[in-house]
Amino acid sequence: MRLLISILLIGFSLTATTQTLDTNTVRIVKPAKQLAQPIQKVEKLEYRADLKLEIFGEYVVDSFAVLSRKTPSIEELNALLGTTLKVLSSSITGTNIDPMTFSIYSVERLERDDFIYRVFGREIKAPEPNLPQAFNVHKTDNENCYGIAEIDTRHIAIPYKGVLLFLTKK
């Protein structure tokens, strides 16, 4: 019994000694290195039911940019040019396109390179698609259509089977 009490007292005294040593030590904190480029803040907008979105309506397919290895044939892509697509709040439909259903859950302002990387999983070396440097993306819950890029009030872009379709409002 005395042995057990002695071991406990030695253990408590060692714990108390190490705690007092830790409080007396001084830590030198070095300032973090500055980044080569400052981090740019991305503006995130929340989706509201009362928000009037200007991306809905009838559009004509003007052009496309192939950004993936797995795409439809060039004949099928050329057949899309000039066709009319209806962009509704929950779907995109048209004559030569497979219908897509979705739900828009947020609007986020993204850089061109970030949008291409999120949609197609690759970085662009040169400005391949004709997109502005930053634009609003109406993010959807459909994994085949990451989001609808709102280029300006009359132009949008949608990902479709490895291709970025550029649409102009009728």
C-alpha positions in Angstrom: 0.0 0.0 0.0 2.8 2.4 0.8 4.4 1.5 -2.5 1.3 2.4 -4.4 0.9 5.7 -2.6 4.6 6.6 -3.2 4.2 5.9 -6.9 1.1 8.1 -7.1 2.8 11.0 -5.3 5.9 10.8 -7.6 3.5 10.8 -10.6 1.6 13.8 -9.4 4.8 15.7 -8.6 6.2 15.0 -12.1 3.0 16.1 -13.7 2.9 19.3 -11.7 6.6 20.0 -12.5 6.1 19.6 -16.3 3.0 21.8 -16.2 4.9 24.6 -14.6 7.7 24.2 -17.1 5.3 24.5 -20.0 3.8 27.7 -18.8 7.3 29.3 -18.3 8.5 28.5 -21.8 8.4 31.2 -24.5 7.5 30.3 -28.0 8.9 32.3 -30.9 6.4 32.6 -33.7 7.8 33.5 -37.1 5.5 35.5 -39.4 4.1 33.6 -42.3 5.7 34.1 -45.7 3.8 36.4 -48.0 2.2 34.7 -50.9 3.4 35.3 -54.4 -0.1 36.6 -55.4 -2.7 37.9 -53.0 -5.7 35.6 -52.7 -8.7 36.9 -54.6 -12.0 36.9 -52.9 -14.8 35.1 -54.7 -18.2 36.7 -54.3 -20.9 34.2 -53.4 -24.5 35.0 -53.9 -27.3 33.0 -52.3 -30.2 31.8 -54.4 -33.5 33.3 -53.3 -36.9 32.4 -54.6 -37.8 36.1 -55.1 -34.6 36.7 -57.2 -35.5 37.4 -60.8 -33.0 35.4 -62.9 -32.5 36.6 -66.4 -31.2 33.3 -67.7 -34.5 31.7 -68.4 -36.1 31.8 -71.9 -35.5 30.7 -75.4 -32.0 30.6 -76.8 -30.2 29.8 -80.0 -27.0 27.7 -80.0 -24.4 30.0 -81.6 -21.2 28.0 -81.1 -19.5 25.4 -79.0 -16.0 24.8 -77.5 -14.8 21.2 -77.2 -13.1 20.8 -73.8 -13.1 17.1 -73.3 -12.0 13.9 -75.0 -15.4 12.2 -74.8 -17.8 14.3 -76.9 -20.5 13.6 -79.5 -19.5 13.4 -83.1 -18.7 16.6 -85.0 -21.8 16.0 -87.2 -24.0 15.9 -84.0 -22.4 19.0 -82.7 -22.8 20.9 -86.0 -26.5 19.8 -86.0 -26.9 21.7 -82.7 -25.8 25.0 -84.2 -28.8 27.2 -84.9 -31.3 25.1 -82.9 -33.5 26.6 -80.3 -33.2 25.6 -76.6 -35.6 26.4 -73.8 -34.0 27.2 -70.5 -36.5 26.9 -67.8 -36.1 27.0 -64.0 -35.8 23.3 -63.8 -34.8 22.0 -67.2 -33.2 22.6 -70.6 -34.9 21.1 -73.6 -34.5 21.3 -77.4 -35.0 19.4 -80.6 -31.4 18.0 -81.0 -30.3 17.9 -77.4 -31.0 15.4 -74.6 -33.2 17.1 -72.0 -31.5 18.0 -68.7 -33.4 18.4 -65.5 -32.0 20.2 -62.5 -32.6 22.6 -59.6 -30.6 25.8 -59.2 -29.4 26.1 -55.6 -27.0 29.0 -55.6 -25.3 31.7 -57.7 -21.6 32.1 -57.5 -19.1 34.4 -59.2 -16.3 32.4 -60.7 -13.1 33.0 -62.7 -13.0 31.5 -66.2 -10.2 29.0 -65.3 -12.0 27.9 -62.1 -15.3 27.2 -64.0 -13.5 25.2 -66.7 -11.7 23.2 -64.0 -14.8 22.4 -62.0 -16.9 21.5 -65.1 -14.3 19.6 -67.2 -11.7 18.7 -64.7 -8.8 20.3 -66.5 -6.9 23.6 -66.6 -6.7 25.7 -69.7 -3.4 26.9 -71.0 -4.7 29.5 -73.3 -8.1 31.3 -73.3 -9.8 28.6 -75.5 -13.4 29.3 -74.9 -14.8 32.8 -75.5 -15.6 33.5 -71.9 -15.0 36.7 -69.8 -12.5 36.6 -67.0 -15.2 36.4 -64.3 -19.0 35.7 -64.5 -21.9 34.4 -62.5 -22.6 30.7 -62.5 -26.0 29.4 -61.6 -25.0 26.1 -59.9 -27.3 23.1 -60.3 -27.7 19.8 -58.6 -27.3 17.9 -61.9 -23.8 16.4 -62.1 -23.8 16.5 -65.9 -24.6 20.3 -65.9 -22.5 21.8 -63.1 -23.9 25.2 -63.7 -25.2 27.7 -66.2 -22.7 30.4 -67.0 -24.3 33.9 -67.3 -21.9 35.7 -69.6 -24.1 38.8 -70.0 -27.8 39.6 -70.2 -28.2 38.0 -73.6 -25.6 35.2 -73.6 -25.2 32.1 -71.5 -23.0 28.9 -71.7 -24.0 25.4 -70.6 -21.9 22.3 -70.4 -23.2 19.4 -72.5 -21.4 16.1 -73.0 -17.9 17.5 -72.8 -18.7 20.5 -74.8 -19.4 24.1 -73.7 -22.4 25.4 -75.7 -22.7 29.1 -76.2 -26.3 30.4 -76.4 -27.8 33.7 -77.4 -31.3 34.8 -76.2 -33.9 35.1 -78.9 
